[in-house]
Amino acid sequence: MRLLLVEDDAGLGASLKTNLEKQGFAVDWQDNGVDGQFMGEQEPYDAIVLDLGLPRRPGLEVLRNWRGGGLKTPVLILTARDAWHEKVEGFQAGADDYLGKPFHVEELIARLNALIRRASGVVRPDLQSNGLELDDSRQCVRTLDGRDIELTGTEFRLLRYFMLHPGRILSKSQLAEHVYDYDSDKDSNVIEVYVRRLRQKLGDDLIETRRGQGYVFGAGGMGSA
């Protein structure tokens, strides 16, 4: 999953980026409202963490501009702990959730996972699909017979995106955009390598290749990258 973090506090921003990446997110970090708004409009994020007290353009204005332009990405706003009016204004501007400062990063991660699941139409508190259950905290996957299969960071991000979108045709470029951050080399051919690795670990018939289109997770067909 790919996140946009808009936070002007250098220490907090760096800490959040590190912790979110450890939890399997690809993170782009901007420290002001102007650049944050631009990145939110231009890049395909799965969720956005937005501080309200930003330089150059306030967070509420950024959020209103996003929603006014039709951006539907889930947005979690960060507010001062006692600024209840900011929470109200944030929801009125189109926020999906909020978290008051200071906060525990574990709560932020839990809220982000919930937002992403809901945006993908998943109502369960855990992510299950096609006989697999994803363990976000351990970044592994469990099979129906109770086996835990270890995943690399990229394999975990790729499988999570597949499991959030079962039965849909996902192009290589689309997958690359949601697995890697802005500064990474988004070579869509590398996706073939990681799809092959997931098949080796989970079975050849779990991810079907649609020639000239991409991949379908859980379609029940056979394919090779």
Residue pairs with C-beta under 8 A, 6 or more apart in sequence:
1 24
1 25
1 26
1 46
1 47
1 116
1 157
1 160
1 161
1 178
2 25
2 26
2 27
2 28
2 43
2 44
2 45
2 46
2 177
2 178
2 179
2 180
2 181
3 20
3 25
3 26
3 27
3 28
3 45
3 46
3 47
3 48
3 49
3 112
4 27
4 28
4 30
4 36
4 39
4 40
4 43
4 45
4 47
4 48
4 49
4 73
5 13
5 16
5 17
5 20
5 27
5 28
5 29
5 30
5 48
5 49
6 29
6 30
6 31
6 32
6 33
6 36
6 40
6 48
6 49
6 50
6 51
6 54
6 59
6 62
7 13
7 16
7 29
7 31
7 49
7 51
7 78
8 31
8 32
8 51
8 53
8 54
8 55
9 51
10 31
13 29
13 31
14 29
15 105
16 27
16 29
16 49
16 105
16 108
17 27
17 29
19 105
19 109
20 27
20 105
20 108
20 109
20 112
21 27
23 109
23 136
23 137
23 139
24 136
24 139
24 153
24 156
24 157
24 160
25 112
25 157
26 157
26 178
26 179
26 180
26 181
26 184
27 181
28 39
28 43
28 45
28 181
28 182
28 183
30 36
30 39
31 55
32 54
32 55
32 56
32 57
33 54
33 55
33 56
33 57
33 58
33 59
33 61
33 62
34 56
34 57
35 56
36 50
36 54
36 57
36 62
37 57
37 62
37 65
37 66
39 182
40 48
40 62
40 66
40 71
40 73
41 66
41 69
41 71
43 177
43 182
44 174
44 177
44 178
45 73
46 73
46 74
46 116
46 119
46 178
47 73
47 74
47 75
47 76
47 112
47 115
47 116
47 119
48 73
48 74
48 75
48 76
49 75
49 76
49 78
49 108
49 112
50 59
50 62
50 63
50 75
50 76
50 77
50 78
50 95
51 59
51 77
51 78
52 58
52 59
52 60
52 77
52 78
52 79
52 86
52 90
53 59
53 80
54 62
59 77
60 86
60 89
60 90
60 93
63 75
63 77
63 90
63 93
63 94
63 95
64 93
64 94
66 73
66 75
66 94
67 93
67 94
73 119
74 96
74 97
74 115
74 116
74 118
74 119
75 94
75 95
75 96
75 97
76 95
76 96
76 97
76 98
76 99
76 108
76 111
76 112
76 115
77 86
77 87
77 90
77 95
77 97
77 98
77 99
78 98
78 99
78 100
78 101
78 103
79 86
79 87
79 90
79 98
79 99
79 100
79 101
80 86
80 100
80 101
81 100
81 101
81 102
82 100
83 100
87 98
87 100
90 98
91 98
96 115
97 111
97 114
97 115
99 107
99 108
99 111
109 136
113 136
114 125
116 164
117 123
117 124
117 127
117 164
120 164
120 165
122 164
126 133
126 134
127 133
127 134
127 136
127 160
127 163
127 164
128 134
128 163
129 162
129 163
129 166
129 217
129 218
130 163
130 166
130 206
130 217
130 218
131 143
131 144
132 141
132 142
132 143
132 144
132 159
132 163
132 202
133 141
133 142
134 141
134 142
134 156
134 159
134 160
134 163
135 141
135 142
135 148
136 160
138 148
139 151
139 153
139 156
140 148
140 149
140 150
140 151
140 156
141 148
141 149
141 151
141 159
141 202
142 148
142 149
143 149
143 202
149 201
149 202
151 159
151 201
152 197
154 179
154 194
155 194
155 197
155 198
155 201
157 178
157 179
158 175
158 179
158 191
158 194
158 195
158 198
159 198
159 202
161 170
161 175
161 178
161 179
162 170
162 198
162 207
162 215
162 217
162 218
163 217
165 217
166 217
166 218
167 216
167 217
167 218
167 219
168 216
168 217
169 210
169 213
169 214
169 215
169 216
170 214
170 215
170 216
170 217
171 188
171 213
171 214
172 188
172 189
172 191
172 192
172 214
172 215
173 186
173 188
174 214
175 188
175 191
175 214
175 215
176 186
176 187
176 188
176 190
176 191
177 186
179 191
179 194
180 186
191 225
192 225
193 225
195 207
195 215
195 225
196 224
196 225
198 206
198 207
199 206
199 207
199 224
199 225
204 222
204 223
204 224
205 220
205 221
205 222
206 217
206 218
207 215
207 216
207 217
207 223
208 215
208 216
208 217
208 219
208 220
208 221
208 222
208 223
209 215
209 223
209 224
209 225
210 216
210 223
215 223
